[in-house]
Amino acid sequence: MPDPYETLGVTRSASAEEIKRVYRRLARQHHPDASSDPGAEERFKDITRAYEVLSDPEKRQRYDMFGDERGAPGFGGFGDISDLFSSFFGGSASGARGSNRGADVVAEVEITLEEAALGIERDVEIQTLSECPDCAGTGAAPGTFPSRCSMCGGTGEVRQVRRTVFGNVMTATTCGRCQGSGEEIATPCPVCGGAGRIEGTETLTLSIPPGVDDGAQLRVTGRGQAGVRGGRSGDLYVLIRVAPHDIFRRVGDDLGCEVTVPMSTAALGGEIFIPTLEESELVEIQAGTQSGEVITLRGMGMPRLRGRGRGDLVALVKVETPRRLDPEQEELLRRFANLRDEEVAEKGFLHKIKDAFQ
């Protein structure tokens, strides 16, 4: 699909009101019922698709993020926009043949946080309807061909002109005989029964970019279900799931983790290893470090999907208090507490008996 901003002739910072105003003007100018230009219909479709993306905040944001190949969903039909055109021209915006478009397909892929950071190619297996190989999607038996619909003359729609107080108004409805295809099949294909499509499994190799986040949706144009008898194929939407990590938590492009620091190292200072997505990083900590302090490693987080560089890695310090002490360690710690005039618990009953026997 062409760039919707270029199609409408607006800048990327254009407001919703400006986009709507430009769209209305172009729609009137290029609607097939209002223009004699042979290319008006295709131009009109491009304008409508562009407006559907830019008029929806979520779709516009996705297009700005991923571009044409993985951008905003929703190019399959024009939905309630057709109602707006009906008020302009009394007809349908999408045209009868739009109903022959193949359905979109949704798949889900789970990757690890490390794979999300590096980017990865992953095979995706989808259940879909593909073009029948025996009839090449025509729906007609081999050696025969579809004929032009006798009701609509091959246009796929039936047009009527009715008189109103505002003058003659033309309306267009999908042909009931050919269901909008513009063709009739006298001898259906025995393999697909005249549908032109068969069920099957297809494996696609999907390129997942570095920095992708959980819940991101990638769009692959034209890899959904095949269209009905010459209709264009639907799209494939792949939902990315990033599995929870044992060590790291992600917030935007930043990563967070906890690091345990021995009590003596926290008090006297020293060096500790902080885990990263690649390998552990040796970091010096200051004497007197307390639980709850953070150590920030710049540029050690996730790659930025929409820009250069990487986020940060933030490590939360947890000072470790020893649970078991041998007699010598306990005595040294008690002497240390006395030197600092700190009150500590007396030895327990079992410790006193042990000391008596020793």
VOGU-3710 file (C-alpha; in Angstrom, 3 decimals, decimal comma):
1> mpdpyetlgv> 0,000/0,000/0,000  1,277/3,529/-0,801  2,175/5,864/2,051  -1,213/7,138/3,333  0,298/10,540/4,139  1,462/10,918/0,533  -1,845/9,577/-0,791  -3,816/12,277/1,024  -1,112/14,893/0,598  -0,777/15,694/4,306
11> trsasaeeik> 2,204/15,855/6,645  2,835/13,342/9,430  1,949/16,012/11,981  -1,437/16,749/10,375  -4,356/16,976/12,811  -7,418/14,729/12,661  -9,562/17,627/11,442  -7,139/18,441/8,628  -7,024/14,800/7,508  -10,826/14,577/7,513
21> rvyrrlarqh> -11,180/17,793/5,521  -8,679/16,692/2,851  -10,238/13,257/2,657  -13,748/14,622/2,036  -12,460/16,815/-0,793  -10,521/13,997/-2,488  -13,378/11,514/-2,049  -15,803/13,784/-3,861  -13,288/14,461/-6,607  -12,297/10,847/-7,354
31> hpdassdpga> -15,446/8,822/-6,624  -16,183/6,594/-9,687  -19,748/7,883/-9,878  -18,571/11,487/-9,962  -15,490/11,247/-12,203  -15,038/10,163/-15,809  -11,336/9,425/-15,293  -10,639/5,672/-15,982  -8,247/5,566/-13,043  -10,664/7,201/-10,618
41> eerfkditra> -11,783/3,931/-9,025  -8,258/2,829/-8,055  -7,387/6,321/-6,877  -10,582/6,382/-4,834  -9,703/3,048/-3,171  -6,219/4,290/-2,270  -7,698/7,456/-0,745  -10,202/5,422/1,285  -7,563/3,007/2,600  -5,289/5,885/3,529
51> yevlsdpekr> -8,072/7,640/5,416  -9,015/4,462/7,286  -5,463/4,279/8,655  -4,969/7,955/9,507  -8,442/8,543/10,959  -8,008/5,827/13,591  -5,464/6,834/16,288  -4,437/3,236/17,003  -4,020/2,294/13,338  -2,146/5,518/12,656
61> qrydmfgder> 0,246/4,807/15,535  0,876/1,272/14,281  1,552/2,518/10,764  4,003/5,116/12,091  5,721/2,354/14,078  5,909/-0,503/11,575  5,350/1,012/8,134  3,454/-0,553/5,233  4,493/-4,194/5,719  3,660/-4,373/9,423
71> gapgfggfgd> 1,446/-1,368/9,851  -2,087/-0,796/10,937  -4,621/-3,544/10,287  -7,954/-2,942/8,683  -7,374/-2,646/4,933  -9,804/-5,498/4,289  -12,935/-3,358/3,940  -14,137/0,131/4,536  -16,658/-0,483/7,305  -18,619/2,537/8,428
81> isdlfssffg> -16,783/4,790/5,945  -19,146/3,395/3,314  -21,998/5,051/5,157  -20,313/8,404/4,693  -20,006/7,837/0,949  -23,598/6,773/0,771  -24,557/10,170/2,129  -22,377/11,786/-0,555  -23,285/9,724/-3,607  -25,968/7,219/-2,638
91> gsasgargsn> -23,723/4,243/-3,397  -21,165/1,964/-1,847  -17,553/3,114/-1,500  -15,921/-0,285/-1,643  -17,621/-1,723/-4,718  -19,211/-5,102/-5,089  -15,989/-6,932/-5,895  -14,559/-5,985/-2,511  -16,584/-8,849/-1,013  -14,325/-11,341/-2,886
101> rgadvvaeve> -11,303/-10,425/-0,787  -9,896/-13,303/1,232  -10,219/-13,263/5,003  -7,354/-12,197/7,242  -5,488/-14,856/9,204  -4,225/-14,438/12,770  -1,279/-16,379/14,200  0,676/-16,175/17,458  4,411/-16,616/18,041  6,184/-16,858/21,407
111> itleeaalgi> 9,834/-15,827/21,700  12,289/-15,340/24,557  13,499/-11,974/25,816  16,944/-12,698/24,372  15,385/-13,379/20,951  13,386/-10,152/21,215  16,625/-8,267/21,897  18,593/-9,751/19,004  15,825/-10,193/16,450  15,042/-13,590/15,005
121> erdveiqtls> 13,564/-15,432/12,049  10,799/-17,794/13,080  8,735/-20,239/11,017  4,983/-19,747/11,416  2,568/-22,521/10,468  -0,921/-21,321/9,531  -4,164/-23,006/8,506  -5,526/-21,145/5,511  -7,475/-21,323/2,263  -5,141/-21,277/-0,733
131> ecpdcagtga> -5,794/-21,093/-4,440  -7,014/-24,384/-5,923  -4,186/-25,775/-8,117  -6,565/-27,653/-10,466  -8,607/-24,634/-11,554  -6,045/-21,905/-10,705  -8,619/-20,237/-8,496  -11,272/-19,790/-11,207  -13,671/-22,345/-9,709  -14,323/-23,820/-13,165
141> apgtfpsrcs> -13,496/-27,423/-14,096  -10,256/-27,884/-16,089  -10,891/-27,182/-19,754  -13,825/-24,887/-19,030  -13,989/-21,219/-18,176  -16,294/-18,955/-16,177  -18,689/-16,874/-18,229  -19,810/-13,308/-17,735  -22,715/-12,979/-15,322  -25,933/-12,515/-17,265
151> mcggtgevrq> -27,527/-10,381/-14,564  -24,839/-7,740/-13,914  -22,929/-8,028/-17,184  -19,700/-8,844/-15,362  -19,566/-5,756/-13,167  -20,385/-7,629/-9,984  -22,999/-5,086/-8,986  -26,453/-3,980/-9,969  -26,991/-0,224/-10,237  -30,291/1,554/-9,963
161> vrrtvfgnvm> -31,227/5,186/-10,428  -34,014/6,610/-8,280  -35,563/10,024/-8,235  -35,439/12,066/-5,031  -36,216/15,636/-4,080  -32,508/16,332/-4,620  -32,485/14,827/-8,128  -31,490/11,440/-9,510  -29,460/9,293/-7,111  -27,606/6,155/-8,206
171> tattcgrcqg> -27,291/3,204/-5,826  -25,233/0,049/-6,337  -25,807/-3,356/-4,718  -23,902/-6,627/-4,970  -25,226/-8,874/-7,708  -27,281/-11,668/-6,185  -26,501/-14,165/-8,938  -22,677/-14,039/-8,979  -22,231/-12,680/-5,421  -20,111/-9,824/-6,728
181> sgeeiatpcp> -17,619/-11,905/-8,755  -19,041/-10,857/-12,130  -18,817/-14,460/-13,364  -20,991/-17,547/-13,568  -19,629/-21,112/-13,515  -21,477/-23,695/-15,555  -19,170/-26,633/-14,675  -17,636/-26,282/-11,179  -14,163/-27,654/-10,443  -14,496/-31,147/-8,872
191> vcggagrieg> -11,613/-30,506/-6,445  -12,799/-27,253/-4,848  -16,489/-27,486/-5,757  -16,379/-24,200/-7,610  -15,015/-22,212/-4,657  -11,587/-21,738/-6,241  -9,922/-22,387/-2,875  -8,882/-25,416/-0,835  -7,905/-25,797/2,820  -4,259/-26,347/3,602
201> tetltlsipp> -1,320/-25,666/5,890  1,351/-23,154/4,970  4,662/-22,395/6,660  6,058/-18,861/6,450  9,394/-17,542/7,684  8,759/-14,384/9,684  11,495/-11,818/10,409  10,993/-10,398/13,912  12,929/-7,121/14,382  15,190/-6,435/17,392
211> gvddgaqlrv> 13,449/-4,624/20,231  9,948/-5,984/19,610  7,788/-5,977/22,741  5,171/-8,361/24,089  1,814/-7,797/22,381  3,268/-6,311/19,187  1,439/-7,218/16,003  3,213/-7,748/12,701  1,316/-7,605/9,426  2,289/-9,553/6,300
221> tgrgqagvrg> 0,331/-8,214/3,336  -1,395/-10,715/1,066  -0,522/-13,845/3,074  -3,982/-14,481/4,465  -6,685/-16,540/2,772  -6,826/-16,456/-1,016  -9,557/-14,306/-2,536  -12,691/-15,794/-4,075  -12,355/-16,269/-7,834  -9,795/-13,591/-8,527
231> grsgdlyvli> -10,330/-11,479/-5,405  -7,239/-10,251/-3,637  -5,824/-12,225/-0,718  -6,286/-11,230/2,889  -3,450/-10,340/5,231  -1,627/-12,286/7,930  -1,419/-10,745/11,403  1,123/-12,269/13,773  0,796/-11,512/17,485  4,168/-11,547/19,254
241> rvaphdifrr> 4,337/-12,951/22,769  7,560/-12,485/24,745  7,853/-15,145/27,439  8,474/-13,991/31,043  12,158/-13,992/32,006  13,610/-15,580/35,138  15,889/-12,611/35,865  14,783/-9,499/34,007  11,631/-7,410/33,948  11,057/-5,076/31,018
251> vgddlgcevt> 9,625/-1,551/31,134  9,687/0,031/27,693  13,256/-0,219/26,452  14,712/-0,590/29,975  15,416/-3,807/31,858  15,344/-4,321/35,627  16,772/-7,023/37,863  17,825/-7,656/41,473  21,401/-8,307/42,601  22,384/-9,746/45,972
261> vpmstaalgg> 25,414/-8,150/47,641  27,161/-9,753/50,648  26,927/-7,684/53,816  30,690/-7,269/54,076  31,016/-6,139/50,441  28,190/-3,640/50,877  29,857/-2,238/53,995  33,447/-2,128/52,737  32,905/-1,725/49,005  34,106/-4,042/46,288
271> eifiptlees> 33,184/-5,557/42,950  30,142/-7,616/41,989  28,830/-9,180/38,774  25,539/-7,865/37,358  23,774/-10,084/34,793  22,954/-8,684/31,322  21,353/-10,216/28,238  24,796/-11,045/26,823  27,178/-11,764/29,728  27,662/-10,605/33,300
281> elveiqagtq> 29,196/-7,169/33,809  31,790/-6,566/36,573  30,777/-3,432/38,475  32,397/-1,631/41,427  30,138/-0,624/44,298  30,828/1,982/46,906  31,409/1,306/50,613  28,232/1,718/52,636  25,869/0,584/49,868  22,361/-0,017/51,232
291> sgevitlrgm> 19,504/-2,301/50,235  17,176/-0,510/47,850  19,874/1,457/46,053  20,063/1,047/42,285  22,953/0,606/39,884  22,313/1,774/36,311  24,169/0,332/33,337  23,651/2,734/30,445  22,842/1,211/27,065  22,582/-2,354/28,391
301> gmprlrgrgr> 18,807/-2,667/28,008  16,662/-3,505/24,960  17,284/-2,133/21,449  14,959/0,733/20,537  12,516/-0,471/17,909  11,830/3,008/16,520  15,286/4,545/16,907  18,951/3,979/17,495  20,665/2,803/20,642  19,374/0,808/23,580
311> gdlvalvkve> 17,647/1,379/26,863  19,273/1,006/30,280  19,640/-1,864/32,703  18,708/-0,994/36,293  19,846/-3,336/39,084  18,179/-3,148/42,509  20,618/-3,901/45,340  19,638/-6,359/48,089  22,183/-6,618/50,906  22,434/-10,226/52,044
321> tprrldpeqe> 22,467/-10,961/55,770  24,221/-14,273/56,560  21,866/-16,897/58,001  24,432/-19,257/59,489  27,645/-18,263/61,287  30,332/-20,505/62,736  31,501/-19,651/66,284  34,483/-17,632/65,084  32,375/-15,561/62,678  29,748/-14,959/65,343
331> ellrrfanlr> 32,360/-13,838/67,861  33,921/-11,437/65,373  30,525/-9,976/64,523  29,707/-9,489/68,217  33,001/-7,701/68,762  32,217/-5,495/65,764  28,799/-4,663/67,233  30,392/-3,779/70,596  32,865/-1,455/68,897  29,920/0,365/67,287
341> deevaekgfl> 27,881/0,379/70,510  25,145/-1,615/68,811  22,840/-3,797/70,863  22,575/-7,412/69,753  20,765/-10,429/71,178  22,485/-12,556/73,795  23,552/-16,076/72,909  20,738/-18,556/72,981  20,454/-21,430/75,480  21,829/-24,024/73,051
351> hkikdafq> 24,831/-21,843/72,238  25,616/-21,473/75,957  25,535/-25,268/76,493  27,776/-25,737/73,443  30,280/-23,215/74,810  30,278/-24,967/78,211  31,221/-28,303/76,646  33,902/-26,653/74,549
//
